[in-house]
């Protein structure tokens, strides 16, 4: 077989739905060894044709015969991408169907070509299928993968809405040769892989090399030695809550006063006054508020009551911001922000400016938006607060699940905080730091709403873990804190009673009932005695006591289950001669 255009035998056979070994006669086999390798995966293309993956890593094709059966070739089948999901919003391009399916399981729309990676394997039909869509191309970690990614990017440039090439090695430096996105998911696990993919999508937009520079399609990117990089230079407008050059998320239920909190933060930034946790005043800086819900008059009042420099806070209120969005009207949005060179941008609420036709719950649809906002914050060297309403999803495992929209909204952010009511004071609220990538978690901050303005009121014991425990227990954060305090008090009372009941030289035995008779029915805190004792065993050991539970204890003619305790610390103070 020969192609005068220069195609290899493998390409010719592949176009016919064959492998090279199909061109040769099979060697005689015994009946027990006859038959092809079993099919382990079936990939259905839009035309109805199917690509069969076999256990020996070979592939074959079949197409419907119109009678309910199959014809085992792909002659006459129109060329098409394999589609895992839908062609709407951002689409990820992979080398194979397995990678596309694995990405789709994470919630992404993904595609792959019919014949994997290699020179000339990206077809014009594929480009037409992705025309007008944002496209992210996963680059496999080998020379073929790098070359194919660049060839694909060049073919899509100008046809797709945007093109990015995602180099997995930037988030996984130890990626093995030939590693791909499926390997990343296996190595990192689903949750971590989703975060790493979100980080990858902050890569710059792909552009062809300048006309006067030599193209280098077969060469990989040039890596830098670790020693050539400087120190991490992340700065904060408010440490550790508002990093500069990225966006932070504020989540709050209706009526908690999240807009008033934003005005309080804006007031401090505009005047240079310290925010809670900071030590020194600074210089007042400009702030830009873009609101879809409040009038300028209301915002002015809240800013004034919070002590803002009103000349340094610029407002696009619910009237002036009509029609603004950072998806299909991003250029206008970007130009607006750059005009005022703000140190802080507040978007309230962010999803009001998402733009028509973008599905807020789809990771693929939202990712390009996040990329643009993060890039804008970095380019302008400003902090950005995206105000989010709270949804009704369960939040037991992660307090950040409260944010409206796709989980990618929170995954791509670098800081987030949740605003809740303070049950101990109806005029107070608490701002709880629930996510941080650049620093340790900040203390939870109390603030009071006084005459429509913010008055900072110290700190709170509520934490991210408190919120999650409250969600799991279907209680309030304050009930969780009170319960923990009571639990700790009972633990301490039990430890004190046990240590006071010991003898330094002889093991002391008590039945559970006997110990309750001495110290009261609630000495075990309402738990089973053995469970309560086991919970304090480590603390007793730290104090120099040995405890053994669930032993047989005899008192006179009575027997019962109980425990043994003895003080093991026999060290006497050293005598010092004066």
C-alpha positions in Angstrom: 0.0 0.0 0.0 1.4 3.4 -1.0 0.2 7.0 -0.6 1.8 9.4 -3.1 1.1 12.3 -0.6 3.6 10.6 1.8 1.2 9.0 4.4 2.6 6.1 6.3 1.2 2.6 6.2 -0.3 3.0 9.7 -2.3 6.1 8.5 -3.6 4.4 5.4 -4.7 1.4 7.4 -6.3 3.6 10.1 -8.3 5.5 7.5 -9.7 2.1 6.4 -10.5 1.1 10.0 -7.7 -1.4 10.0 -4.5 -2.0 11.9 -1.3 -2.9 10.1 -1.5 -6.5 11.3 -4.9 -6.8 9.4 -2.9 -6.5 6.1 -1.2 -9.9 6.8 -2.5 -13.4 7.0 -2.9 -14.7 10.5 -0.6 -17.5 11.5 -2.4 -20.8 12.2 -3.6 -21.0 15.7 -5.0 -23.7 17.8 -8.8 -23.4 18.4 -8.3 -22.5 22.1 -6.2 -19.4 21.1 -8.2 -18.2 18.1 -10.2 -15.0 18.1 -9.4 -11.4 18.6 -8.6 -9.6 21.8 -11.7 -8.8 23.8 -13.3 -5.4 23.6 -12.8 -3.4 26.8 -14.3 0.0 25.8 -16.8 1.2 23.2 -16.8 4.9 22.0 -19.9 6.0 20.0 -19.4 8.9 17.6 -22.2 11.4 16.5 -22.7 9.4 13.3 -23.5 6.2 15.2 -20.2 4.6 14.2 -18.3 3.0 17.1 -14.6 2.7 17.9 -13.7 -0.4 19.8 -10.8 -0.5 22.2 -9.4 -4.0 22.8 -7.4 -5.4 25.7 -4.3 -5.6 23.6 -4.6 -1.8 23.0 -5.6 -2.2 19.4 -8.6 -0.4 17.9 -11.2 -1.3 15.3 -14.3 0.4 13.9 -17.8 -0.6 13.1 -20.8 1.2 11.6 -24.6 0.4 11.6 -25.7 -1.7 8.6 -29.2 -0.2 8.8 -30.7 -3.6 9.7 -29.8 -3.7 13.4 -26.3 -5.1 12.8 -22.8 -3.9 12.2 -20.4 -3.5 9.3 -16.8 -3.7 10.6 -15.2 -0.7 8.9 -15.8 3.0 8.7 -16.1 3.5 5.0 -18.4 6.4 4.2 -18.6 7.6 7.8 -18.2 11.4 8.0 -15.3 12.6 10.0 -16.2 13.9 13.5 -14.8 14.5 16.9 -15.7 12.1 19.7 -17.8 14.2 22.1 -18.0 13.5 25.9 -20.7 15.9 27.0 -21.9 18.8 24.8 -20.4 21.4 22.5 -21.4 24.4 24.6 -19.2 26.6 26.6 -15.5 25.8 27.0 -14.4 22.5 25.4 -11.3 20.5 26.3 -9.4 18.8 23.5 -7.6 15.5 24.4 -5.6 13.0 22.5 -8.0 10.1 23.1 -11.5 9.1 24.0 -10.5 7.7 27.4 -9.1 11.1 28.4 -12.3 12.8 27.2 -14.5 10.5 29.2 -12.4 11.0 32.3 -12.7 14.8 32.0 -16.4 14.5 31.5 -16.7 12.6 34.7 -15.3 15.7 36.4 -18.0 17.8 34.8 -16.2 19.1 31.8 -17.1 18.9 28.1 -14.3 17.2 26.2 -13.5 15.9 22.7 -10.8 13.9 20.9 -10.0 13.1 17.3 -10.7 9.8 15.6 -7.1 8.8 15.2 -5.3 10.1 18.3 -2.3 12.4 18.0 0.2 12.8 15.1 1.1 15.0 12.1 -2.0 15.9 10.1 -4.5 14.1 12.3 -6.4 17.2 13.2 -9.0 17.7 10.5 -10.8 20.7 9.2 -14.1 19.0 10.2 -13.0 19.2 13.8 -12.3 22.9 13.6 -15.7 23.6 12.2 -17.3 21.6 15.1 -15.6 23.9 17.6 -16.0 27.2 15.7 -17.0 30.0 18.0 -16.3 28.1 21.3 -13.6 28.6 23.9 -11.1 25.7 23.5 -8.5 24.4 25.9 -6.0 21.8 24.5 -4.4 19.3 26.8 -0.8 18.7 25.8 0.5 15.2 26.4 3.9 15.0 27.9 5.9 13.8 25.0 7.2 15.2 21.7 4.2 13.9 19.7 1.8 15.5 22.2 3.6 18.9 22.2 3.7 19.0 18.4 0.0 17.9 18.1 -1.1 20.5 20.6 0.6 23.3 18.6 -0.8 22.0 15.3 -4.3 21.9 16.8 -4.0 25.4 18.3 -2.9 26.8 15.0 -5.8 25.1 13.2 -8.3 26.6 15.8 -6.8 30.0 16.0 -9.2 32.6 14.6 -12.1 30.0 14.4 -12.5 29.3 18.1 -13.5 32.0 20.5 -10.3 31.5 22.3 -7.5 28.9 22.3 -5.3 27.8 25.2 -2.6 25.1 25.4 -2.5 23.4 28.8 0.9 22.0 29.8 0.2 19.5 32.6 3.8 19.6 33.8 3.3 23.2 35.1 1.1 21.8 37.9 2.7 18.3 38.0 6.5 18.7 37.5 7.1 15.0 38.1 4.7 13.9 35.3 6.2 10.8 33.6 7.1 10.7 29.9 3.9 10.2 27.8 1.8 11.3 30.8 -1.7 12.7 30.0 -4.7 14.1 31.8 -6.0 10.6 32.8 -2.7 10.0 34.5 -3.1 13.4 36.3 -6.5 12.4 37.6 -5.2 9.0 38.7 -2.2 10.5 40.4 -3.9 13.5 42.2 -7.4 12.1 42.8 -10.7 13.7 41.6 -10.9 16.7 43.9 -7.2 17.7 43.7 -7.2 17.1 39.9 -10.2 19.5 39.5 -8.2 22.2 41.4 -5.1 21.6 39.3 -7.1 21.7 36.1 -8.7 25.0 37.2 -5.2 26.3 37.8 -4.1 25.2 34.3 -6.9 27.2 32.7 -5.2 30.4 33.8 -2.7 29.8 31.1 -2.3 32.7 28.6 -4.2 32.7 25.3 -2.4 30.9 22.5 -1.1 33.0 19.6 0.9 32.0 16.5 4.6 33.0 16.5 5.5 36.3 14.8 6.0 36.1 11.1 9.7 37.0 11.3 10.5 34.3 13.9 11.3 30.7 12.9 8.5 28.3 13.8 9.6 25.5 16.1 6.7 23.0 15.9 8.7 20.0 17.0 10.4 21.6 20.0 9.0 21.7 23.5 8.8 24.6 25.8 11.9 25.9 27.5 11.9 25.2 31.2 13.8 27.4 33.7 15.9 26.2 36.6 14.2 26.7 40.0 17.2 28.9 41.0 16.2 31.5 38.3 12.9 32.3 40.0 12.6 34.8 42.7 10.6 34.6 45.9 6.8 34.4 45.9 5.7 38.1 45.7 2.1 37.7 46.5 0.8 40.9 48.2 -2.4 41.6 50.1 -4.7 44.5 50.2 -6.0 43.0 53.5 -4.0 40.2 54.9 -4.9 37.3 54.5 -8.4 37.9 53.2 -7.8 40.0 50.0 -4.8 39.0 47.8 -3.7 41.5 45.1 -3.8 40.2 41.6 -6.7 37.7 42.1 -10.3 37.5 43.1 -11.8 36.6 46.4 -15.4 35.3 47.0 -17.8 36.7 49.6 -20.7 34.3 50.3 -23.7 35.5 52.3 -27.4 34.7 52.9 -29.9 37.4 52.1 -30.3 40.0 54.8 -26.9 39.5 56.4 -25.7 42.9 55.2 -23.0 41.7 52.8 -23.2 44.9 50.8 -22.8 46.9 54.0 -19.7 44.8 54.8 -18.3 45.6 51.3 -18.9 49.3 52.0 -17.0 48.9 55.3 -14.1 47.4 53.6 -14.2 50.0 50.8 -14.3 52.7 53.5 -11.1 51.5 55.1 -9.3 51.1 51.8 -10.3 54.5 50.6 -9.1 56.2 53.8 -6.1 54.0 54.5 -7.4 53.0 57.9 -6.5 49.7 59.4 -8.9 46.7 58.8 -9.2 44.1 61.6 -6.0 42.2 62.1 -3.8 44.9 60.6 -1.4 47.1 62.6 -0.7 50.3 60.7 -2.7 52.9 58.8 -1.8 53.4 55.2 -2.5 55.7 52.3 -6.1 55.9 51.0 -6.6 54.1 47.6 -9.3 54.2 45.0 -12.2 51.7 45.0 -14.7 50.7 42.3 -18.1 49.3 43.2 -20.2 47.7 40.4 -23.6 46.9 41.7 -26.7 45.3 40.1 -28.9 45.7 43.1 -28.4 49.0 44.8 -28.7 52.6 43.8 -25.9 55.1 44.1 -27.7 57.0 46.9 -28.0 53.9 49.1 -24.4 53.0 48.5 -23.3 56.5 49.3 -25.2 56.5 52.6 -23.6 53.2 53.6 -20.1 54.4 52.6 -20.6 57.7 54.5 -21.8 55.9 57.7 -18.7 53.6 57.4 -16.4 56.6 57.2 -15.3 56.3 53.5 -13.5 59.0 51.5 -16.4 59.5 49.1 -14.2 61.0 46.5 -12.1 57.9 46.2 -15.0 55.4 45.8 -16.4 55.2 42.3 -19.8 53.6 41.8 -21.6 52.0 38.9 -25.0 51.5 40.4 -28.0 49.4 39.4 -28.9 51.9 36.7 -25.4 52.7 35.3 -24.4 49.0 35.2 -27.2 47.8 33.1 -25.9 45.7 30.2 -22.4 45.3 31.6 -21.0 41.8 31.7 -17.6 40.1 31.7 -18.4 37.3 29.2 -19.5 38.5 25.7 -19.0 42.2 26.7 -15.7 41.7 28.4 -13.8 44.4 26.5 -16.1 47.1 27.8 -15.9 45.7 31.3 -12.1 45.6 31.2 -11.8 49.1 29.8 -14.1 50.4 32.6 -12.0 48.8 35.4 -8.7 50.1 33.9 -10.1 53.6 33.5 -10.3 54.0 37.3 -7.1 52.0 38.3 -8.7 50.8 41.5 -6.9 49.0 44.3 -10.2 47.2 45.0 -13.1 46.2 42.7 -16.3 45.0 44.3 -18.8 43.2 42.0 -22.2 42.8 43.7 -23.4 40.2 42.9 -21.0 38.7 40.4 -23.6 36.4 38.6 -25.7 39.5 37.6 -22.8 40.3 35.2 -22.3 36.9 33.8 -24.0 37.6 30.5 -26.8 35.9 28.6 -26.4 32.3 27.4 -23.8 31.3 30.1 -24.8 28.4 32.3 -23.9 29.3 35.8 -23.8 25.7 36.9 -21.5 24.3 34.2 -17.8 24.3 34.9 -17.0 24.6 31.2 -19.1 27.7 30.7 -17.8 29.5 33.7 -14.1 28.8 33.4 -13.3 31.3 30.7 -15.0 34.0 32.8 -12.9 33.2 35.8 -9.8 33.3 33.7 -10.6 36.8 32.4 -11.3 38.2 35.8 -8.2 36.7 37.4 -6.1 38.0 34.5 -7.7 41.4 34.8 -7.0 41.6 38.6 -3.4 40.5 38.0 -2.9 43.0 35.1 -4.3 45.9 37.2 -2.7 44.7 40.4 -5.9 45.1 42.3 -7.9 42.9 44.7 -11.4 41.9 43.6 -14.4 40.8 45.7 -17.1 38.8 43.9 -20.2 38.8 46.1 -22.2 35.6 45.9 -25.6 34.6 47.2 -25.8 31.3 49.1 -27.4 28.3 47.5 -29.3 25.5 49.2 -26.8 22.7 48.7 -25.6 20.6 51.6 -22.5 22.2 53.1 -21.4 19.5 55.6 -18.2 18.4 53.8 -17.1 21.9 52.6 -18.4 25.3 53.7 -17.4 26.6 50.3 -20.2 24.6 48.7 -22.4 27.5 49.7 -21.4 29.6 46.8 -23.9 30.0 44.0 -23.0 28.3 40.7 -20.4 25.7 39.6 -17.8 24.5 42.1 -15.2 25.8 39.7 -16.2 29.3 40.9 -14.7 28.6 44.3 -12.0 26.2 43.0 -10.4 28.9 40.9 -10.5 31.6 43.6 -7.6 32.1 46.0 -9.6 33.4 49.0 -13.2 33.1 50.2 -15.2 34.1 53.2 -18.7 33.5 54.5 -20.9 36.0 56.2 -23.3 34.7 58.8 -25.5 36.1 61.6 -24.2 36.3 65.1 -26.8 34.4 67.2 -25.5 36.1 70.4 -26.2 39.6 69.1 -28.8 40.4 66.4 -26.9 43.6 65.4 -23.7 41.7 64.7 -22.4 39.6 61.9 -19.4 37.3 61.5 -17.1 37.1 58.5 -15.5 33.6 58.4 -12.4 32.9 56.3 -13.3 29.6 54.4 -10.6 29.4 51.8 -7.0 30.6 51.5 -4.2 29.6 49.0 -1.6 32.2 49.8 -1.5 32.4 53.6 -2.9 30.8 56.8 -6.6 31.2 57.6 -7.4 34.6 59.1 -9.4 35.0 62.3 -13.2 35.3 61.9 -14.2 38.9 62.2 -17.2 40.4 64.0 -18.8 43.6 62.8 -21.8 45.6 63.9 -24.2 47.3 61.6 -24.8 50.7 63.2 -27.1 53.2 61.5 -26.4 51.7 58.1 -22.6 51.6 58.5 -20.0 49.1 59.6 -18.4 49.2 63.1 -15.7 46.5 63.6 -16.3 44.5 66.7 -13.3 42.2 67.3 -13.0 38.5 66.5 -15.2 35.4 66.8 -14.4 31.8 67.7 -16.4 30.5 64.7 -14.2 28.8 62.1 -14.7 27.0 58.8 -14.7 23.8 60.7 -17.5 25.1 63.0 -19.7 25.9 60.0 -19.2 22.5 58.5 -19.9 20.8 61.9 -23.0 22.9 62.2 -24.2 21.9 58.7 -23.6 18.2 59.5 -25.4 18.3 62.8 -28.2 20.6 61.5 -27.5 23.1 64.3 -26.1 26.6 64.5 -22.3 27.4 64.9 -23.0 28.7 68.4 -24.6 25.4 69.4 -21.5 23.6 68.1 -19.2 25.9 70.1 -21.3 25.5 73.2 -21.4 21.8 72.8 -17.6 21.6 72.3 -17.1 23.7 75.4 -19.4 21.5 77.5 -17.7 18.4 76.1 -14.3 19.8 77.0 -15.6 20.7 80.5 -16.8 17.1 81.0 -13.5 15.7 79.7 -11.6 17.9 82.1 -13.8 16.9 85.1 -13.3 13.2 84.3 -9.5 13.6 84.0 -9.4 15.5 87.3 -11.5 12.8 89.0 -9.4 10.0 87.6 -6.0 11.6 88.5 -7.3 12.3 92.1 -8.3 8.7 92.5 -4.9 7.1 91.9 -2.1 5.7 94.0 1.5 6.1 92.9 2.6 2.6 93.9 -0.5 0.4 93.6 -2.9 0.1 90.7 -6.4 1.3 91.6 -9.5 -0.5 90.3 -13.0 0.8 90.1 -16.2 -0.7 88.6 -18.0 1.8 86.3 -21.0 1.9 88.7 -18.7 2.4 91.8 -17.0 5.4 90.1 -20.3 6.9 89.2 -21.5 6.4 92.8 -18.5 8.4 94.0 -18.5 11.2 91.4 -22.0 11.4 90.1 -24.0 9.8 87.3 -22.7 12.4 84.8 -19.0 11.8 85.4 -18.8 10.0 82.1 -20.6 12.8 80.3 -23.7 10.8 79.3 -21.5 8.4 77.2 -20.7 4.8 77.7 -18.1 4.6 80.4 -15.6 2.7 78.3 -16.0 5.2 75.4 -15.5 8.2 77.8 -12.4 6.7 79.3 -10.8 5.8 76.0 -11.3 9.5 74.9 -9.2 10.8 77.7 -6.6 8.0 77.7 -4.0 9.9 75.7 -4.2 12.9 77.9 -3.8 10.8 81.0 -0.7 9.2 79.4 0.8 12.6 78.8 0.2 13.4 82.5 2.0 10.2 83.5 -1.0 7.9 84.2 -1.7 4.3 82.9 -5.3 3.4 82.2 -6.8 0.1 81.2 -10.5 -0.2 80.5 -13.1 -2.9 80.5 -11.6 -5.2 83.1 -13.4 -7.4 85.7 -13.6 -5.7 89.1 -14.7 -7.6 92.2 -16.0 -5.8 95.3 -17.0 -8.2 98.1 -19.5 -10.6 96.5 -20.2 -8.2 93.6 -18.5 -8.4 90.2 -18.7 -5.8 87.4 -17.0 -4.3 84.5 -14.6 -1.4 85.3 -11.1 0.0 84.8 -7.6 0.2 86.3 -5.6 3.3 86.7 -2.1 3.9 88.2 0.3 6.9 88.3 3.5 5.9 86.6 5.5 9.1 87.1 7.7 8.2 90.2 10.5 10.8 89.6 11.3 12.7 92.8 12.6 16.3 92.7 16.4 16.5 92.6 17.9 17.6 95.9 20.2 20.6 95.4 22.8 21.6 98.0 22.9 25.3 98.8 
